[in-house]
């Protein structure tokens, strides 16, 4: 799939900084740059998210990938796996996020976070009081609020990418462990 809106030309400095950081310019930025205010706000909020530190980075990374797998955002899965490698997270676990229910590599806390991410992503959301309370008890209020806001932002980003026709750019090809595909179930998007 190619973007539904042609890529916009980014300012040279921004383009060069992104290439320095990621090795390429992310297509979602090029597509959204047709509205520099929207693109800049998105980049600024993404940078602020990266500064949050109440919730464990691996939990947020796995939650991001769970949302991407459920929504079917191949770009988000691709870059999420690439970022997991650069953050020195457990790549075996990261590679199994799309099939976390069948995989045996996750801890009970990680499983609950993945379930929570999917429950927040469902339309309508299916978060239960029990799931929330169990996570709140183990994570604490600050980390729970952060994780929830993080997952909400990821939902916006994944759905934005899907609607704009942005697909995988091949970031994960630099990683050693291949990303698992999501099992096909009714109501769930398959990812490649």
NORPE-V800481 format. One record per backbone hydrogen bond with DSSP energy under -1.0 kcal/mol. NH is the residue of the N-H (numbers start at 1). CO is the residue of the C=O. If there is no record, write none. Layout:
NH,CO + NH,CO
This chain:
4,164 + 8,30 + 15,11 + 16,12 + 17,13 + 18,14 + 19,15 + 20,16 + 21,17 + 22,18 + 23,19 + 30,26 + 31,27 + 32,28 + 33,29 + 34,31 + 35,32 + 39,35 + 40,36 + 41,37 + 42,38 + 43,39 + 44,40 + 45,41 + 46,42 + 47,43 + 48,44 + 49,45 + 50,46 + 51,48 + 52,49 + 60,56 + 61,57 + 62,58 + 63,59 + 64,60 + 65,61 + 66,62 + 67,63 + 68,64 + 69,65 + 70,66 + 71,67 + 72,68 + 73,68 + 74,72 + 77,73 + 78,74 + 79,75 + 80,76 + 81,77 + 82,78 + 83,79 + 84,80 + 85,81 + 86,82 + 87,83 + 88,85 + 89,84 + 94,90 + 95,91 + 96,93 + 97,94 + 99,96 + 100,97 + 102,99 + 103,99 + 111,107 + 112,108 + 113,109 + 114,110 + 115,111 + 116,112 + 117,113 + 118,114 + 119,115 + 120,116 + 121,117 + 122,118 + 126,119 + 132,128 + 133,129 + 134,130 + 135,131 + 136,132 + 137,133 + 138,134 + 139,135 + 140,136 + 144,140 + 145,141 + 146,142 + 147,143 + 148,144 + 149,145 + 150,146 + 151,147 + 152,148 + 153,149 + 154,150 + 155,151 + 156,152 + 157,153 + 158,154 + 159,155 + 160,156 + 161,157 + 162,158 + 163,159 + 164,160 + 165,162 + 166,161 + 173,170 + 174,171 + 175,172 + 180,95 + 188,185 + 189,70
